[in-house]
Amino acid sequence: MPNILIIDDDTELSEMLKEYLQPEGFELSCCFRGDEGADLAINHSWDAIILDVMLPGMNGIEVLRNLRQHSLVPVLMLTAKGDDLDRILGLEMGADDYLPKPFNPRELAARLRAILRRQHQATNGGESLGCRTLQLAPGSRKATVAGIDLELTSTEFNVLETLLRHAGQVVSKETLYESALGRPLSAYDRSIDMHISHLRRKLSQHDKNLIIHTVRGAGYQLEQ
């Protein structure tokens, strides 16, 4: 059973999620403070973390910032409905996906399954993908540029893998949402744009010739 940590000070919501998700095949642990949640997240092994933004002790953005210094465990942020700033900050700090409150527990379960499926999916163990100095091993979820390991979140890896499989071709945002996030593109959702921005920064640190082009009105293209 996937081991999931919920960090949210809403005890009723946490208990409701626990009651809903455990029969769905998830093992749940709950924490109600940001500082305590950060300690649990860093010092224990989790398959994914559900993290609220508004927390006592330490807010969710700070928890995520501290966590990303130690771990690339998938993180699903819970944000206030319509609060674009929290959503953008979460994605900038390395969140894999976000869900605005209030939400349907069924959608949360679907988001978790999509994240975990892509995190643990091993495609053709010996397969390797490459472009210029970039090498990806989907089976081991490892990426390198010029022999240097890239620290990618689960979603960043999925986006880069999709672009690499179609190197030289334009990949639509709809395709990236389906393949990387496991959900359809929705209006005003800029999550993929944020992940692309992170990838550009990380790739250029090691090879400035690894370029992801924006094709206006069409999608993105990894230059072959």
DRENDO-1510 file (C-alpha; in Angstrom, 1 decimal, always signed):
<recs>
REC; n; res; u; v; w
REC; 1; MET; +0.0; +0.0; +0.0 .
REC; 2; PRO; +1.4; +3.4; -0.9 .
REC; 3; ASN; +2.4; +5.3; +2.3 .
REC; 4; ILE; +1.0; +8.8; +2.2 .
REC; 5; LEU; +1.6; +11.7; +4.7 .
REC; 6; ILE; -1.1; +14.3; +5.1 .
REC; 7; ILE; +0.1; +17.6; +6.6 .
REC; 8; ASP; -3.0; +19.7; +7.2 .
REC; 9; ASP; -4.3; +21.5; +10.4 .
REC; 10; ASP; -7.9; +20.7; +9.5 .
REC; 11; THR; -8.4; +17.6; +11.6 .
REC; 12; GLU; -11.9; +16.9; +10.3 .
REC; 13; LEU; -10.7; +17.0; +6.7 .
REC; 14; SER; -7.6; +14.8; +7.5 .
REC; 15; GLU; -9.8; +12.2; +9.2 .
REC; 16; MET; -12.3; +12.3; +6.4 .
REC; 17; LEU; -9.5; +11.7; +3.9 .
REC; 18; LYS; -8.1; +8.9; +6.0 .
REC; 19; GLU; -11.5; +7.2; +6.1 .
REC; 20; TYR; -11.9; +7.6; +2.3 .
REC; 21; LEU; -8.4; +6.8; +1.1 .
REC; 22; GLN; -7.6; +3.8; +3.3 .
REC; 23; PRO; -10.3; +1.6; +1.7 .
REC; 24; GLU; -9.0; +2.8; -1.7 .
REC; 25; GLY; -5.6; +1.2; -1.0 .
REC; 26; PHE; -3.6; +4.0; +0.7 .
REC; 27; GLU; -1.8; +3.9; +4.0 .
REC; 28; LEU; -2.4; +7.3; +5.7 .
REC; 29; SER; -0.5; +9.2; +8.4 .
REC; 30; CYS; -1.6; +12.7; +9.5 .
REC; 31; CYS; +0.2; +15.6; +11.0 .
REC; 32; PHE; -1.4; +19.0; +11.9 .
REC; 33; ARG; +1.6; +21.4; +12.2 .
REC; 34; GLY; +4.0; +22.5; +9.5 .
REC; 35; ASP; +7.2; +22.3; +11.6 .
REC; 36; GLU; +6.3; +18.8; +12.8 .
REC; 37; GLY; +5.2; +17.8; +9.3 .
REC; 38; ALA; +8.5; +19.0; +7.8 .
REC; 39; ASP; +10.4; +16.8; +10.3 .
REC; 40; LEU; +8.2; +13.8; +9.5 .
REC; 41; ALA; +8.5; +14.4; +5.7 .
REC; 42; ILE; +12.3; +14.7; +5.8 .
REC; 43; ASN; +13.2; +11.9; +8.2 .
REC; 44; HIS; +10.8; +9.2; +7.1 .
REC; 45; SER; +10.1; +7.4; +3.8 .
REC; 46; TRP; +6.9; +8.3; +2.0 .
REC; 47; ASP; +5.5; +7.5; -1.4 .
REC; 48; ALA; +3.7; +10.9; -1.6 .
REC; 49; ILE; +2.8; +13.9; +0.6 .
REC; 50; ILE; -0.4; +15.9; +0.7 .
REC; 51; LEU; +0.5; +19.3; +1.9 .
REC; 52; ASP; -1.7; +22.2; +2.8 .
REC; 53; VAL; -0.5; +25.8; +2.4 .
REC; 54; MET; -2.0; +27.3; +5.6 .
REC; 55; LEU; -0.4; +25.6; +8.6 .
REC; 56; PRO; +0.6; +26.6; +12.2 .
REC; 57; GLY; +4.3; +26.4; +13.1 .
REC; 58; MET; +5.5; +26.7; +9.5 .
REC; 59; ASN; +3.5; +27.3; +6.4 .
REC; 60; GLY; +3.3; +24.8; +3.6 .
REC; 61; ILE; +5.5; +26.7; +1.2 .
REC; 62; GLU; +8.3; +26.7; +3.8 .
REC; 63; VAL; +7.7; +23.0; +4.5 .
REC; 64; LEU; +8.1; +22.3; +0.8 .
REC; 65; ARG; +11.2; +24.5; +0.5 .
REC; 66; ASN; +12.9; +22.6; +3.3 .
REC; 67; LEU; +11.7; +19.2; +2.0 .
REC; 68; ARG; +13.1; +19.9; -1.5 .
REC; 69; GLN; +16.6; +20.3; +0.0 .
REC; 70; HIS; +16.5; +16.7; +1.1 .
REC; 71; SER; +14.0; +14.8; -1.0 .
REC; 72; LEU; +12.2; +14.7; -4.4 .
REC; 73; VAL; +9.2; +12.7; -3.0 .
REC; 74; PRO; +6.0; +13.6; -4.9 .
REC; 75; VAL; +4.0; +16.5; -3.3 .
REC; 76; LEU; +0.4; +17.4; -3.9 .
REC; 77; MET; -0.3; +20.9; -2.6 .
REC; 78; LEU; -3.7; +21.9; -1.2 .
REC; 79; THR; -4.4; +25.6; -1.9 .
REC; 80; ALA; -7.3; +28.0; -1.2 .
REC; 81; LYS; -9.7; +28.2; -4.1 .
REC; 82; GLY; -8.7; +31.0; -6.4 .
REC; 83; ASP; -5.4; +31.7; -4.6 .
REC; 84; ASP; -3.1; +31.8; -7.6 .
REC; 85; LEU; -0.2; +33.1; -5.6 .
REC; 86; ASP; +0.0; +30.0; -3.4 .
REC; 87; ARG; -0.4; +27.7; -6.4 .
REC; 88; ILE; +2.4; +29.4; -8.3 .
REC; 89; LEU; +4.7; +29.5; -5.2 .
REC; 90; GLY; +4.0; +25.8; -4.6 .
REC; 91; LEU; +4.9; +24.9; -8.2 .
REC; 92; GLU; +8.0; +27.1; -8.1 .
REC; 93; MET; +9.2; +25.3; -4.9 .
REC; 94; GLY; +8.8; +22.0; -6.7 .
REC; 95; ALA; +5.3; +20.7; -6.0 .
REC; 96; ASP; +4.2; +18.0; -8.4 .
REC; 97; ASP; +0.6; +19.1; -8.6 .
REC; 98; TYR; -2.0; +21.1; -6.7 .
REC; 99; LEU; -5.7; +20.9; -5.8 .
REC; 100; PRO; -7.8; +23.9; -4.6 .
REC; 101; LYS; -10.1; +23.5; -1.6 .
REC; 102; PRO; -12.8; +22.5; -1.4 .
REC; 103; PHE; -12.3; +19.4; -3.4 .
REC; 104; ASN; -13.9; +16.0; -4.0 .
REC; 105; PRO; -11.9; +13.2; -2.3 .
REC; 106; ARG; -12.5; +11.1; -5.4 .
REC; 107; GLU; -10.5; +13.6; -7.4 .
REC; 108; LEU; -7.7; +13.7; -4.8 .
REC; 109; ALA; -7.5; +9.9; -5.0 .
REC; 110; ALA; -7.3; +10.1; -8.8 .
REC; 111; ARG; -4.5; +12.7; -8.6 .
REC; 112; LEU; -2.6; +10.6; -6.1 .
REC; 113; ARG; -2.9; +7.5; -8.3 .
REC; 114; ALA; -1.7; +9.4; -11.4 .
REC; 115; ILE; +1.4; +10.8; -9.5 .
REC; 116; LEU; +2.2; +7.3; -8.1 .
REC; 117; ARG; +1.7; +5.5; -11.3 .
REC; 118; ARG; +4.1; +7.8; -13.1 .
REC; 119; GLN; +6.5; +7.8; -10.2 .
REC; 120; HIS; +6.9; +4.0; -10.1 .
REC; 121; GLN; +6.3; +3.1; -13.7 .
REC; 122; ALA; +9.2; +1.3; -15.3 .
REC; 123; THR; +9.1; +1.1; -19.1 .
REC; 124; ASN; +11.4; -1.4; -20.8 .
REC; 125; GLY; +14.0; -1.6; -18.1 .
REC; 126; GLY; +17.0; -1.4; -20.5 .
REC; 127; GLU; +15.6; +1.4; -22.6 .
REC; 128; SER; +17.4; +4.7; -22.7 .
REC; 129; LEU; +16.4; +8.0; -24.3 .
REC; 130; GLY; +18.9; +10.6; -25.4 .
REC; 131; CYS; +19.3; +14.0; -27.1 .
REC; 132; ARG; +22.6; +15.8; -27.3 .
REC; 133; THR; +24.1; +15.5; -23.8 .
REC; 134; LEU; +20.7; +14.6; -22.2 .
REC; 135; GLN; +20.1; +11.0; -21.2 .
REC; 136; LEU; +17.0; +9.6; -19.6 .
REC; 137; ALA; +16.5; +6.1; -18.2 .
REC; 138; PRO; +12.7; +5.8; -17.7 .
REC; 139; GLY; +13.0; +2.5; -15.9 .
REC; 140; SER; +15.2; +3.9; -13.1 .
REC; 141; ARG; +13.7; +7.4; -13.4 .
REC; 142; LYS; +17.2; +8.8; -13.8 .
REC; 143; ALA; +18.2; +11.8; -15.9 .
REC; 144; THR; +21.7; +13.2; -16.6 .
REC; 145; VAL; +23.2; +16.0; -18.6 .
REC; 146; ALA; +26.8; +15.6; -19.7 .
REC; 147; GLY; +27.0; +12.8; -17.1 .
REC; 148; ILE; +25.7; +15.0; -14.3 .
REC; 149; ASP; +22.6; +13.8; -12.4 .
REC; 150; LEU; +19.6; +16.1; -12.7 .
REC; 151; GLU; +17.4; +16.4; -9.6 .
REC; 152; LEU; +13.9; +16.3; -11.1 .
REC; 153; THR; +10.6; +16.1; -9.4 .
REC; 154; SER; +8.3; +13.2; -10.5 .
REC; 155; THR; +6.3; +15.6; -12.7 .
REC; 156; GLU; +9.4; +17.3; -14.2 .
REC; 157; PHE; +10.7; +13.9; -15.2 .
REC; 158; ASN; +7.4; +13.0; -16.8 .
REC; 159; VAL; +7.3; +16.3; -18.8 .
REC; 160; LEU; +10.9; +15.9; -19.9 .
REC; 161; GLU; +10.4; +12.2; -20.9 .
REC; 162; THR; +7.4; +13.2; -23.1 .
REC; 163; LEU; +9.4; +16.0; -24.8 .
REC; 164; LEU; +12.4; +13.7; -25.3 .
REC; 165; ARG; +10.3; +11.0; -26.9 .
REC; 166; HIS; +9.1; +13.6; -29.4 .
REC; 167; ALA; +12.3; +15.5; -29.7 .
REC; 168; GLY; +12.2; +17.9; -32.7 .
REC; 169; GLN; +8.4; +17.8; -32.7 .
REC; 170; VAL; +5.9; +20.1; -31.1 .
REC; 171; VAL; +4.1; +18.5; -28.2 .
REC; 172; SER; +0.7; +20.1; -27.3 .
REC; 173; LYS; -0.1; +21.2; -23.8 .
REC; 174; GLU; -3.0; +18.7; -23.9 .
REC; 175; THR; -0.6; +15.8; -24.4 .
REC; 176; LEU; +1.7; +17.0; -21.7 .
REC; 177; TYR; -1.1; +17.3; -19.2 .
REC; 178; GLU; -2.3; +13.8; -20.0 .
REC; 179; SER; +1.1; +12.2; -20.0 .
REC; 180; ALA; +2.8; +14.1; -17.1 .
REC; 181; LEU; -0.1; +14.9; -14.8 .
REC; 182; GLY; -2.6; +12.2; -15.7 .
REC; 183; ARG; -5.5; +14.7; -16.2 .
REC; 184; PRO; -6.9; +16.8; -19.0 .
REC; 185; LEU; -5.9; +20.5; -19.5 .
REC; 186; SER; -8.3; +22.9; -17.9 .
REC; 187; ALA; -8.9; +26.6; -18.4 .
REC; 188; TYR; -6.5; +28.9; -16.6 .
REC; 189; ASP; -4.2; +26.1; -15.5 .
REC; 190; ARG; -0.6; +27.1; -15.9 .
REC; 191; SER; +1.0; +24.1; -14.1 .
REC; 192; ILE; +2.8; +22.8; -17.2 .
REC; 193; ASP; +4.3; +26.2; -17.9 .
REC; 194; MET; +5.8; +26.3; -14.5 .
REC; 195; HIS; +7.3; +22.8; -14.9 .
REC; 196; ILE; +8.7; +23.8; -18.3 .
REC; 197; SER; +10.3; +26.9; -16.7 .
REC; 198; HIS; +12.0; +24.7; -14.0 .
REC; 199; LEU; +13.3; +22.3; -16.7 .
REC; 200; ARG; +14.8; +25.1; -18.8 .
REC; 201; ARG; +16.7; +26.4; -15.8 .
REC; 202; LYS; +18.0; +23.0; -14.7 .
REC; 203; LEU; +19.0; +21.9; -18.3 .
REC; 204; SER; +20.7; +25.2; -19.0 .
REC; 205; GLN; +22.9; +25.0; -15.9 .
REC; 206; HIS; +24.7; +22.1; -17.5 .
REC; 207; ASP; +24.2; +22.5; -21.3 .
REC; 208; LYS; +22.9; +25.8; -22.7 .
REC; 209; ASN; +22.3; +24.0; -26.1 .
REC; 210; LEU; +19.5; +22.0; -24.5 .
REC; 211; ILE; +16.6; +24.2; -25.5 .
REC; 212; ILE; +12.8; +23.8; -25.0 .
REC; 213; HIS; +11.0; +26.1; -27.4 .
REC; 214; THR; +7.6; +27.6; -26.8 .
REC; 215; VAL; +5.5; +27.3; -30.0 .
REC; 216; ARG; +2.8; +29.9; -29.5 .
REC; 217; GLY; -0.6; +28.4; -29.7 .
REC; 218; ALA; +0.7; +24.9; -30.2 .
REC; 219; GLY; +2.8; +23.7; -27.3 .
REC; 220; TYR; +6.5; +23.0; -26.6 .
REC; 221; GLN; +9.4; +21.5; -28.5 .
REC; 222; LEU; +12.7; +20.1; -27.3 .
REC; 223; GLU; +15.3; +21.1; -29.9 .
REC; 224; GLN; +16.8; +18.0; -31.4 .
</recs>
